[in-house]
Amino acid sequence: MNRRQWILGTVATIGGVLGILTRPSLKGVADFRSKSRFFTLERRKGRWWLITPEGDPFFSIGLNHVDPASLRYPENVHIWREKYEGSTTKWLRESVGVNLRSWGFNTLGWEQEVTVRQWAHSRSFTYEEYQALGLPYCHMLPFTEFHQWEKHTRHFDFFDSEWVDWCDYVARSRCAELSEDPKLIGYFYSDCPTWIHTRPQNRWRGPVFDPEKLNTESGRTDLTKLATQYYKTIHDAIRRYDPNHLIFGDRYEANAPIAWEVIEAALPYVDVLSFQDFRDPVNHLAEWHEKTGKPVLLADAARIKWQTQPGEFTPNDGSWYAETLTELSKNPGCIGFHLCGAYQRNKARRYGLLDEMENPDTENLDPMIAANRAIQKWVEEQR
């Protein structure tokens, strides 16, 4: 046993008595100040913070959806070839990283982007690509594909040995590679999982669990067992290969039905409750933090026009973003806000902070930049 393991074991013993641990992996002890090689969680002066490896408070201001394919259309591929020499790492280093910093974002929230509507997202970044970006980041692990926007994949049987084997494969294929990276903040699972709801495009497969069964005690017990199996299996797989990083779990759709049994099953196995919310994120995140005591993250949100047609583009509302970010900072449980960007618009998502020719949406970026800088100043004052 090395010195770090001995210290963590001692903290775990004390935390078990005081009831202040935030997760089974024994990281994120409340009101316990320390430096770590990795991002952790702490409760300081009555609010939750992410804590950097250097020991400083950190409020995650993230941008989602960053895909180099948006710069490879016939009309703009010359930029890709001439300016970035066909290199994703050069593009990340010289475009994405530079712009995110100048705009006041401090995190890559989730890189994968819409490819074709209601189809799979683009691929994840590699370890080398994350290093080229040079920013803290979160990584989504593809344990399941029961996203509310996905229409092709059947559900896993969470009690089948194949599910356990698959989770182990996902963890060793990605977590083992990222486990020593101090810039990795933590892991997400599914985006807007359809535990007890569906959308028109995936009604054929139904929800993971029949919501009608929640009308009986036995049904609620069954969902608790099912969700516990899901979260425990994933947690244990990650921890076999990465004992270091935070677990953000599923990114729940805050405006769809959410079974308490699912949340309750997740609580021992995640560090943070993560939500997508395009309607009322400030109030919803406050409610979930008050109800559970867990730190909460607005993992995906924006105000845009949804019902666009091919060829029609819509801006991301910068004033709404600035107001929402400011209000979220008043929630003592909120540790960050990741904007449903995207970095550069494509013809599927149809909105982004840059157009296809790399022209910035200055009108909406200006209030975003001002709000981001104000939050960063506020965080610096907490040190």
C-alpha positions in Angstrom: 0.0 0.0 0.0 1.5 3.4 -1.0 1.2 6.6 1.0 -1.7 8.0 -1.2 -3.7 4.8 -0.7 -3.1 4.9 3.0 -4.3 8.6 3.2 -7.4 7.8 1.1 -8.2 4.8 3.3 -7.9 7.0 6.4 -10.2 9.7 4.9 -12.7 7.0 4.0 -12.8 5.7 7.5 -13.4 9.2 8.9 -15.9 10.0 6.1 -17.9 6.9 6.9 -18.4 8.1 10.4 -19.2 11.7 9.6 -21.3 10.8 6.5 -19.6 13.3 4.3 -18.4 11.2 1.4 -19.7 12.0 -2.0 -19.1 8.6 -3.7 -17.9 5.0 -3.2 -14.5 5.8 -4.6 -13.8 8.0 -1.6 -13.0 11.2 -3.5 -14.7 14.5 -3.0 -14.9 14.6 0.8 -16.8 17.6 2.0 -14.9 20.4 3.7 -11.6 18.6 3.2 -9.0 20.8 1.6 -6.2 19.1 -0.3 -4.4 19.0 -3.6 -4.7 16.1 -5.9 -3.3 15.0 -9.3 -6.9 15.1 -10.6 -10.1 17.1 -10.4 -12.1 16.5 -7.2 -15.2 17.8 -5.5 -15.3 19.9 -2.3 -17.8 21.8 -0.3 -16.3 25.2 0.6 -18.2 28.0 2.4 -21.5 26.4 1.9 -21.3 25.5 -1.8 -20.0 22.7 -3.9 -17.0 23.3 -6.2 -15.0 21.3 -8.6 -11.4 21.5 -7.4 -8.5 21.6 -9.8 -5.4 19.4 -9.4 -3.7 22.5 -8.0 -6.4 22.8 -5.3 -8.3 25.8 -6.7 -12.1 26.1 -7.0 -13.3 25.6 -10.6 -16.7 26.3 -12.1 -17.0 24.4 -15.4 -17.9 26.7 -18.3 -18.1 24.3 -21.1 -18.9 24.1 -24.8 -20.4 21.0 -26.4 -20.3 19.6 -29.9 -16.9 20.1 -31.6 -16.5 18.1 -34.9 -13.8 18.8 -37.6 -16.2 17.4 -40.2 -18.0 20.7 -40.1 -14.9 22.1 -41.8 -14.8 19.5 -44.6 -17.8 20.4 -46.8 -17.0 20.9 -50.5 -17.4 24.7 -50.0 -15.0 25.0 -47.0 -12.6 22.0 -47.2 -10.0 24.3 -48.7 -9.7 25.9 -45.2 -9.2 22.5 -43.7 -6.5 21.6 -46.2 -4.7 24.9 -46.5 -5.0 26.4 -43.0 -4.9 23.2 -40.9 -3.0 20.9 -43.3 -5.7 18.3 -42.9 -4.7 17.8 -39.3 -7.3 17.4 -36.5 -4.7 18.1 -33.8 -3.6 21.3 -35.5 -7.2 22.4 -35.8 -7.8 21.7 -32.1 -4.6 23.5 -31.1 -4.8 26.5 -33.4 -8.6 27.0 -33.7 -10.7 25.3 -31.1 -8.4 25.7 -28.1 -7.5 29.3 -29.0 -11.2 30.4 -29.5 -12.6 28.6 -26.4 -10.1 30.4 -24.2 -10.6 33.7 -25.8 -14.4 33.3 -25.4 -14.0 32.5 -21.7 -14.8 28.8 -21.8 -12.6 26.6 -19.6 -14.0 23.2 -20.4 -14.8 20.9 -23.4 -18.1 19.7 -22.2 -18.7 17.0 -24.8 -17.1 16.9 -28.2 -19.4 14.5 -30.1 -21.7 16.3 -32.6 -24.8 15.6 -34.6 -24.1 13.9 -37.9 -27.5 13.3 -39.3 -30.6 14.1 -37.3 -31.7 11.2 -35.1 -28.6 9.2 -36.0 -25.5 8.5 -34.1 -23.2 11.3 -33.0 -19.7 11.8 -34.4 -16.8 9.9 -32.8 -15.1 10.8 -29.6 -11.7 12.4 -29.5 -8.6 10.4 -28.9 -6.2 11.0 -26.0 -3.8 12.7 -28.3 -6.5 15.0 -29.6 -7.6 16.0 -26.1 -3.9 16.9 -25.4 -3.8 19.0 -28.5 -6.8 20.9 -27.3 -5.1 21.5 -24.0 -8.3 22.3 -21.9 -10.0 20.4 -19.1 -12.6 18.1 -20.6 -15.3 15.5 -19.9 -15.6 12.2 -21.8 -18.7 10.3 -22.6 -18.5 6.5 -22.4 -20.7 4.5 -24.8 -22.0 1.9 -22.4 -25.6 2.2 -23.7 -27.3 3.8 -26.7 -30.7 4.4 -25.2 -30.6 8.2 -25.9 -33.9 9.8 -26.4 -32.7 11.0 -29.9 -31.4 7.6 -31.0 -33.7 5.3 -33.0 -31.7 2.3 -34.0 -30.5 0.3 -31.0 -32.3 -2.2 -28.8 -31.9 -2.3 -25.1 -29.4 -4.3 -23.1 -30.4 -6.8 -20.5 -28.6 -5.4 -17.5 -28.6 -8.7 -15.7 -27.0 -10.6 -18.6 -23.3 -11.5 -18.4 -22.8 -9.9 -21.9 -23.7 -6.5 -20.3 -21.0 -7.0 -17.6 -18.5 -8.0 -20.3 -19.4 -5.0 -22.5 -19.0 -2.6 -19.6 -15.6 -4.0 -18.9 -14.6 -3.6 -22.5 -15.7 0.0 -22.7 -13.9 0.8 -19.5 -10.6 -0.9 -20.4 -10.7 0.5 -24.0 -11.1 4.2 -22.8 -10.7 4.6 -19.1 -7.4 2.8 -18.9 -6.1 5.2 -21.6 -7.4 8.4 -19.9 -6.9 7.4 -16.2 -3.7 9.4 -15.6 -4.7 12.5 -17.5 -5.1 15.5 -15.0 -7.1 17.5 -17.6 -9.9 14.9 -17.6 -12.6 16.1 -15.2 -14.9 13.0 -15.4 -17.1 10.6 -17.3 -20.6 10.8 -18.7 -22.7 7.8 -19.7 -25.9 8.1 -21.8 -27.3 11.4 -23.1 -30.9 11.7 -22.1 -31.6 8.0 -21.4 -35.2 6.8 -21.9 -35.6 5.0 -18.6 -39.4 5.5 -18.5 -40.1 7.7 -21.5 -39.8 7.5 -25.3 -39.7 9.8 -28.3 -41.6 9.2 -31.5 -38.4 7.9 -33.3 -37.7 5.2 -30.7 -41.2 4.3 -29.5 -40.7 0.9 -31.3 -38.3 -0.3 -28.6 -40.2 1.3 -25.7 -38.6 2.7 -22.5 -36.1 0.7 -20.5 -38.8 0.2 -17.9 -42.6 0.3 -18.3 -43.7 3.4 -16.3 -47.1 1.7 -15.6 -45.4 -0.7 -13.3 -44.4 2.2 -11.1 -48.0 2.2 -9.9 -47.3 -0.8 -7.7 -44.8 -1.4 -4.9 -43.4 -4.5 -6.6 -42.9 -2.5 -9.8 -41.0 0.2 -8.0 -38.8 -2.5 -6.4 -38.1 -4.0 -9.8 -37.0 -0.6 -11.2 -34.7 0.0 -8.2 -33.1 -3.4 -8.7 -32.7 -2.8 -12.5 -31.2 0.7 -12.1 -28.9 -0.4 -9.3 -27.5 -3.2 -11.4 -26.9 -0.7 -14.2 -25.1 1.9 -12.2 -23.2 -0.5 -10.1 -21.9 -2.5 -13.1 -20.7 0.7 -14.8 -19.2 2.2 -11.7 -17.3 -1.0 -10.9 -16.0 -1.3 -14.5 -14.7 2.2 -14.5 -13.1 1.9 -11.1 -11.2 -1.3 -12.2 -9.3 0.8 -14.7 -9.6 4.4 -13.4 -9.7 5.1 -9.7 -8.9 8.8 -10.2 -11.6 10.7 -12.1 -15.1 11.9 -11.2 -18.3 10.2 -12.4 -21.1 12.4 -13.8 -23.3 9.4 -14.9 -26.3 9.8 -17.2 -27.3 13.2 -18.5 -31.0 13.1 -17.6 -33.6 15.0 -19.7 -35.0 17.4 -17.0 -38.2 17.9 -19.0 -39.1 14.2 -19.4 -40.4 11.9 -16.7 -37.6 10.9 -14.3 -38.2 8.0 -11.9 -37.0 8.7 -8.3 -36.0 5.0 -8.2 -33.5 5.6 -11.0 -32.0 8.7 -9.2 -31.9 6.9 -5.9 -30.1 3.9 -7.4 -27.6 6.2 -9.1 -26.7 8.3 -6.0 -24.2 5.9 -4.4 -22.4 5.4 -7.7 -22.1 8.9 -9.2 -20.4 12.1 -7.9 -22.7 14.6 -9.7 -26.2 14.6 -11.1 -26.1 15.8 -14.7 -29.0 17.2 -16.7 -30.0 18.4 -20.1 -32.6 21.2 -19.9 -33.7 23.5 -22.6 -36.7 25.0 -20.7 -36.1 25.9 -17.1 -32.6 24.8 -16.0 -32.2 27.3 -13.2 -35.2 26.1 -11.2 -34.9 22.4 -12.1 -31.3 22.2 -11.0 -32.1 23.9 -7.8 -34.9 21.4 -7.1 -32.6 18.4 -7.8 -29.9 19.7 -5.6 -32.3 20.5 -2.7 -33.9 17.1 -3.1 -30.7 15.0 -3.1 -27.9 17.2 -1.7 -25.7 16.1 -4.6 -23.8 18.6 -6.7 -25.5 19.2 -10.0 -24.3 20.1 -13.5 -26.2 21.6 -16.4 -24.5 19.4 -18.9 -26.4 20.5 -22.1 -28.7 23.5 -22.7 -29.3 26.4 -25.1 -32.0 28.6 -26.4 -32.3 28.3 -30.1 -35.0 27.7 -32.7 -35.6 24.0 -32.9 -37.8 23.5 -35.9 -35.4 24.5 -38.7 -35.5 23.3 -42.2 -32.6 22.2 -44.4 -30.6 25.2 -45.3 -32.0 27.3 -42.5 -29.7 28.3 -39.7 -30.5 29.7 -36.3 -28.3 31.6 -33.8 -27.6 30.6 -30.2 -29.2 33.1 -27.8 -26.2 34.8 -26.1 -28.3 36.9 -23.8 -30.2 33.9 -22.5 -26.9 32.1 -22.0 -25.5 35.0 -20.0 -28.6 35.2 -17.7 -28.7 31.5 -17.2 -25.0 31.2 -16.3 -25.3 34.0 -13.8 -28.4 32.5 -12.1 -26.8 29.0 -12.0 -23.8 30.4 -10.2 -26.2 31.4 -7.3 -27.1 27.7 -6.8 -24.8 26.3 -4.1 -25.0 22.9 -5.6 -24.2 23.8 -9.2 -20.7 23.1 -10.4 -21.0 24.2 -14.0 -22.9 24.9 -17.3 -22.0 23.3 -20.6 -23.6 25.1 -23.6 -25.2 23.1 -26.4 -22.9 25.0 -28.8 -22.0 23.9 -31.3 -18.5 25.1 -32.0 -19.1 25.3 -35.7 -22.5 24.9 -37.3 -23.2 22.0 -39.7 -26.1 21.2 -41.9 -27.6 18.8 -39.4 -27.5 20.8 -36.2 -27.9 24.1 -38.1 -26.4 26.3 -35.4 -23.0 27.1 -34.0 -20.7 29.9 -32.7 -18.8 29.8 -36.0 -20.3 29.5 -39.4 -18.9 27.1 -42.0 -16.3 29.7 -43.1 -15.2 30.3 -39.5 -16.9 33.6 -39.1 -18.0 34.1 -35.5 -21.5 35.0 -34.4 -20.3 38.1 -32.7 -23.7 39.4 -31.7 -24.3 36.4 -29.5 -20.7 35.7 -28.5 -20.2 39.1 -27.0 -22.7 38.6 -24.1 -21.4 35.0 -23.6 -17.8 36.2 -23.3 -18.8 38.9 -20.8 -20.7 36.4 -18.7 -17.9 33.9 -18.8 -15.3 36.4 -17.7 -17.5 37.6 -14.9 -17.9 34.0 -13.6 -14.2 33.4 -13.9 -13.5 36.6 -11.9 -16.0 35.5 -9.2 -14.3 32.1 -9.0 -10.9 33.7 -8.7 -12.2 35.7 -5.7 -13.1 32.5 -3.9 -9.4 31.3 -3.8 
